[in-house]
Each structure stands twice: as structure tokens, then as C-alpha cells.
């Protein structure tokens, strides 16, 4: 398993990219650029949405067949977990963990067919922003879900104590 915040463990899942986000402060507050159409990891624009997780709640697992997600956390902290279940991928069965949010402002690009989910960490709710490449189609959603405890993803959501 690779921790997305350092170089411990295996390699980053094929097709996953991260971008350290730039925070621009001034006396009024701050601005944080998240995704620009001139970024090397940009694909295309579909829509923008925000989702929130309460402390102790897990929002997992799901993947898309077409859509690429561009995810960051704009309030609180979240553990974002990815699992590569693409048999033709060089990182097949690899797991990546990213701790994303106020203390680590990064953008994570998640390609199609990579399972992903998140939970709030640190005792506060986490507010996640996603800028996917596709619009959500209510009649035929490009979203395939499993329970957080599914055997299809070999991951234990319990906190790790060191």
C-alpha cells in the first residue's frame, strides 16, 4: 500500500496524479486554486459538486467507467483511499491512501475504473469538492457502488494506531 503523502510503500496507482494546491493569502483572507484548464493533469470539465462526510462515516466504495474525478477537501481533513482493480493495469490490486484537506491541500486525479472512497478524520466533518469530467446522468449514472466492508476491495477502514 502506498501512502500518497510520502514515498513509503509501492507505487502510485497507474493514471492517478496529484497536484499540490497553491494557497494565495492576503490581509482579507486567502484563495486556493484547485484545477485550471492549463494544468497538465486537466482532462475536461463536466460539473462541480461538493459532498460532506460526518466524523465516523465512510463514503465508499464506488468507481466510474467513463468519468475521471478531480478531488480535494476544502474543509476539515479526509482519508481518501483508492484501489486499482483494473486487470490490465501495471498497478493492479495496489491501494493508495491520501490524507487531503486543510493540513495537506492537494488535488487527486482518479481515473476511470479505480475504486475510491473517503472518510473524515480528525473529529470534524470533511467537505470534499469534485470537478469530474462528466455530468451526472440521473437516468443512467456512470457510478458503480459497493458497501465499505465489501470483499471486492481489500481495505480495512479502521484507524491505524502506531
C-alpha positions as CSV (number, residue, x, y, z in Angstrom):
1,X,0.0,0.0,0.0
2,X,1.3,3.5,-0.9
3,X,0.7,6.4,1.3
4,X,0.0,9.3,-1.1
5,X,1.7,11.8,1.2
6,X,5.2,10.3,1.1
7,X,7.3,7.8,-0.6
8,X,6.6,4.8,1.6
9,X,5.4,1.5,0.1
10,X,4.6,0.7,-3.5
11,X,3.9,2.9,-6.5
12,X,1.1,5.3,-7.2
13,X,-1.8,3.7,-9.0
14,X,-1.4,4.0,-12.8
15,X,-3.2,7.1,-14.1
16,X,-3.5,8.7,-10.7
17,X,-1.9,12.1,-10.4
18,X,-1.7,14.6,-7.6
19,X,-1.2,18.4,-7.6
20,X,0.0,20.4,-4.6
21,X,-2.5,23.2,-4.3
22,X,-1.4,26.8,-4.2
23,X,-2.9,29.0,-1.4
24,X,-2.7,32.7,-2.0
25,X,-3.1,34.7,1.2
26,X,-3.6,38.4,1.8
27,X,-4.9,40.6,4.6
28,X,-8.6,39.8,3.6
29,X,-8.2,36.0,3.7
30,X,-7.0,33.5,1.1
31,X,-7.7,32.0,-2.3
32,X,-6.8,28.4,-3.3
33,X,-6.6,27.5,-7.0
34,X,-7.8,23.9,-7.4
35,X,-8.0,23.0,-11.1
36,X,-7.1,25.0,-14.2
37,X,-7.6,24.1,-17.8
38,X,-3.9,24.7,-18.4
39,X,-2.9,22.2,-15.8
40,X,-1.0,19.2,-17.2
41,X,-3.5,16.8,-15.4
42,X,-6.6,18.5,-16.7
43,X,-8.9,16.4,-19.0
44,X,-12.2,18.2,-19.5
45,X,-15.0,19.9,-17.5
46,X,-18.2,18.1,-16.6
47,X,-19.5,19.7,-13.5
48,X,-18.5,20.7,-9.9
49,X,-20.1,19.4,-6.7
50,X,-19.4,19.3,-3.0
51,X,-20.1,16.4,-0.7
52,X,-19.6,16.2,3.0
53,X,-18.9,13.3,5.4
54,X,-19.6,13.4,9.1
55,X,-16.9,12.2,11.6
56,X,-17.0,8.4,11.8
57,X,-18.9,8.0,8.5
58,X,-17.4,6.3,5.4
59,X,-18.4,7.2,1.9
60,X,-17.2,4.2,-0.1
61,X,-16.8,2.4,-2.4
62,X,-17.5,3.5,-6.0
63,X,-16.0,3.8,-9.4
64,X,-16.9,5.1,-12.8
65,X,-16.5,3.5,-16.2
66,X,-16.1,6.8,-18.1
67,X,-15.6,9.6,-15.6
68,X,-12.3,10.9,-14.2
69,X,-12.6,12.6,-10.8
70,X,-10.6,15.6,-9.6
71,X,-11.0,15.6,-5.8
72,X,-9.8,17.8,-3.0
73,X,-11.0,18.6,0.5
74,X,-11.7,22.3,1.2
75,X,-12.7,22.0,4.9
76,X,-11.5,19.5,7.5
77,X,-9.4,16.5,6.7
78,X,-10.3,13.3,4.9
79,X,-8.6,9.9,4.3
80,X,-9.1,9.3,0.5
81,X,-8.5,5.7,-0.4
82,X,-8.0,4.3,-4.0
83,X,-7.9,0.7,-5.1
84,X,-6.8,-0.3,-8.6
85,X,-9.0,-3.2,-9.8
86,X,-8.1,-2.9,-13.5
87,X,-6.6,-6.3,-14.5
88,X,-4.6,-4.7,-17.4
89,X,-3.0,-2.0,-15.1
90,X,0.6,-2.2,-14.0
91,X,-0.6,-1.3,-10.5
92,X,-3.4,-3.9,-10.4
93,X,-4.6,-4.5,-6.8
94,X,-2.5,-1.6,-5.5
95,X,-4.0,0.6,-2.7
96,X,-3.2,4.3,-2.2
97,X,-4.1,6.4,0.8
98,X,-4.2,10.2,0.7
99,X,-4.8,12.5,3.7
100,X,-6.3,15.5,2.0
101,X,-7.6,18.8,3.4
102,X,-6.6,21.9,5.3
103,X,-3.3,20.4,6.5
104,X,-2.5,18.9,3.2
105,X,-4.1,20.8,0.3
106,X,-3.7,18.5,-2.7
107,X,-5.8,17.6,-5.7
108,X,-6.1,13.9,-6.6
109,X,-6.9,12.8,-10.2
110,X,-8.7,9.5,-10.1
111,X,-9.0,7.7,-13.5
112,X,-12.0,5.6,-14.6
113,X,-12.4,2.0,-13.1
114,X,-10.4,2.9,-9.9
115,X,-12.4,2.2,-6.8
116,X,-12.4,5.1,-4.3
117,X,-13.9,6.3,-1.1
118,X,-13.3,8.6,1.8
119,X,-13.9,9.3,5.5
120,X,-13.5,12.4,7.6
121,X,-10.5,12.2,10.0
122,X,-9.6,14.4,13.0
123,X,-13.0,14.5,14.6
124,X,-14.5,17.1,12.3
125,X,-16.7,16.8,9.2
126,X,-14.9,16.9,5.8
127,X,-16.1,18.9,2.9
128,X,-14.9,17.4,-0.4
129,X,-15.0,19.2,-3.8
130,X,-15.1,17.2,-7.0
131,X,-14.7,18.5,-10.5
132,X,-15.4,15.4,-12.7
133,X,-15.1,15.2,-16.4
134,X,-18.7,14.2,-16.9
135,X,-22.1,15.5,-15.9
136,X,-24.1,13.2,-13.6
137,X,-26.8,11.4,-15.7
138,X,-29.7,10.7,-13.4
139,X,-31.3,8.2,-15.8
140,X,-28.1,6.2,-16.4
141,X,-25.4,7.1,-13.8
142,X,-21.8,6.2,-14.5
143,X,-21.4,5.1,-10.9
144,X,-21.0,1.6,-9.5
145,X,-21.2,1.2,-5.8
146,X,-20.3,-1.3,-3.0
147,X,-20.5,-1.2,0.7
148,X,-17.4,0.0,2.6
149,X,-16.9,-3.6,4.0
150,X,-17.1,-5.4,0.7
151,X,-14.7,-8.2,0.0
152,X,-14.1,-6.7,-3.5
153,X,-11.8,-4.1,-2.0
154,X,-9.1,-5.5,0.4
155,X,-9.1,-2.5,2.7
156,X,-9.9,-2.1,6.4
157,X,-11.3,1.4,7.2
158,X,-10.4,1.1,11.0
159,X,-7.9,3.8,12.1
160,X,-4.3,2.5,12.2
161,X,-2.6,3.1,15.5
162,X,1.2,3.2,15.5
